[in-house]
Amino acid sequence: MTTPTVPITRPGPGGLGLDRSLLGRAAVDALLKLNPAKLIRNPVIFVTEVISLLVTVLAAAAASRGEPWGFQAAIAAWLWFTVIFATFAEAVAEGRGRARAESLRRARTEARAKLLIRADDRSLWQPRAATELRIGDLVLVEAGDLVPSDGEVVEGIASVNEAAVTGESAPVIRESGGDRSAVTGGTTVVSDWIVVRIAAAPGSTFLDRMISLVEGASRQKTPNEIALDILLAGMTIIFLIAVVTLVGLASWNGQPPSVPVLAALLITLIPTTIGGLLSAIGIAGMDRLVRFNVMATSGRAVEAAGDVDVLLLDKTGTITLGNRQAAGFFPAPGVEIGTLAQAALLASLADETPEGRSIVAFARERHNLPLPGLPAGSQVVPFTAQTRISGLDTPEGNYRKGAVDSLLRALETQAPAAVHQEVERIGRSGGTPLAVAQNGRLLGLIELKDIVKPGIRERFAALRRMGIRTVMVTGDNRLTAAAIATEAGVDDFIAEATPQDKLGYIRAAQAEGRLVAMAGDGTNDAPALAQADVGVAMQTGTQAAREAGNMVDLDSDPTKLIEVVEIGKQLLITRGALTTFSIANDVAKYFAILPAIFVASYPELGALNVMHLASPESAILSAVIFNALIIVALVPLALRGVRYTPKGAAALLRRNLLIYGLGGIVAPFIGIKIIDLILQFLGIA
């Protein structure tokens, strides 16, 4: 069974990804969102809708009595536009996610599974619909078959096309054991075969969760959004009390303002701009992650990324290129280099890691050694994070390689001084020494070389300016770790790290009030991923790691953790900038509307009409129109996000106050005056 590859639409990070069909659907959704039962989740816009309805009723009543109603109707219309523009902003943000969800749905195909009747016999299976599979079932997936559901490879190795999920057409290897054992439902086996243990119930697969997340069906308000909602609701109540108080002052002078005018005053003073854009900002933040091929389980995770101040980064593949290669053999005193090379080759014969394969290749090329098959009766000794040793037991002898300290402890011996000096030299140069032993005897060292990624030092410097502490995690000894940490420019490092060391470091940092982010892919990373405030699991990793993290990187690029933090900070900065702009808007609206309302009662207030607006009615209507249009004008900024530059919190605050605080004061003066001039030109003023 085969399925065509369906590319997932992912516009570039700078694009808005909008088209006519999306905007048309968003316009319809914006009207549907006027339902008060839905709108009550946004207190500012809900109040605006109630006021709009009230003014509409008053305008209709005035028209039915034959009284002048045009001014009231104009105010009502633009108040409704304010509400609709706010719901439109949210609908556009949700629409972009819905478009991605549709492409994922097209990739999700109803698959048939080969359910194994007996775990030890691949020839005995029966067809079963993927929707009938249960957690723990074993299924056979052969070349051309769809993987029916999420699971773990328990037997076999295969090349898998994951384009339906990641958008990347190049096949990847999935095999039992290790950190490449997780498979995702909807992907296709290209060659060979695997036996998969099902790990997800129908409707709860990774693809199902992706669809739910990107279309916003499972979106919940984050703590920061709730706090901002409370602030905006409080400001709305304060302004409502202020407007009621102003009614009393004007009534005392015998000229109380009309209800539509008071309604206009209230709506232009309450923070409708950020109230209308708040939801769109949050949805757009998650959408920006999707465009970087990162799936977040919640908006809370994205926000936490913006507040992170400690970054745990694995050395291999993140800070360095990750392809450590054998660069030399250094025999212990009294040992021939050929003997060391032969032992290193045999100890690495069953090691399928890049390092292991490079040792075999180096021994063959430099020392003309043949490539033997695994000797009959031999037993592989796998590498573990606890022992940090691997090797091969054969009838002729036992061969081991591993971290120098670990192997010496296992041998219960001390290394000669010459070996110690060589270990220090390799470590100081940034290489990694591995010790080699045969039948309990230390034979010498293998030098592994890795290269620090170009430009990584500058990126860490930028993170430092943002107030983020970078910590390199490595299994290397302290000398090697210190050399690479100095070259890369990280703030700290954890050498000879075990999974427990990672977990302990995260807990200690959190106890100091810090927020920690880390990336991982293995089952042994799962506890630390679950403990971290931001845990980015690799798509190629194990099922346990993907379930423990609160984000999944579909490209399996640990370096992307830095982008995740930047996107989180961009979300927080965008929300803060637009909140500042929205509140600063009130100053100009105050100068526009207050003199217009009370100049008849208090002529002295005419001095506040600094914009020299044409008439009180024009001033009020201009302010209401500007209040609605500014929401539409800021929708692209809310969706794209405020441009982020790596600076400290104080510098960012100063920049935001200068641009969005001052801009929030100046823009309404200009905008309201232009609208007033247009109204005069049209003869409406």
Secondary structure by P-SEA (a helix, b strand, c coil): cccccccccccccccccccaaaaaaaaaaaaaacccccccccaaaaaaaaaaaaaaaaaaaaaaaccccaaaaaaaaaaaaaaaaaaaaaaaaaaaaaaaaaaaaaaccccccccccccccccbbbbbccccccccbbbbbcccccccccccccbbbbbbbccccccccbbbbbbcccccccccccbbbccbbbbbcccccccccaaaaaaaaaacccccccaaaaaaaaaaaaaaaaaaaaaaaaaaaaaaacccccaaaaaaaaaaacaaaaaacaaaaaaaaaaaaaaacbbbccaaaaaaaaaccbbbbbccccccccccccccccccccccaaaaaaaaaaaacccccaaaaaaaaaaaaaccccccccccccccccccccccbbbbbcccbbbbbccaaaaaaaacccccaaaaaaaaaaaaacbbbbbbbccccccbbbbbbbbcccaaaaaaaaaaaacbbbbbbccccaaaaaaaaaaaccccccccccaaaaaaaaaaaaaabbbbbbccccccaaaaaaaccbbbbbccccaaaaaacccccccccccaaaaaaaaaaaaaaaaaaaaaaaaaaaaaaaaccccccccccccccccccccccccaaaaaaaaaaaaaaaaaaaaaaaaaccccccccaaaaaaaaaaaaaaaaaaaaaaaaaaaaaaaaaaccc
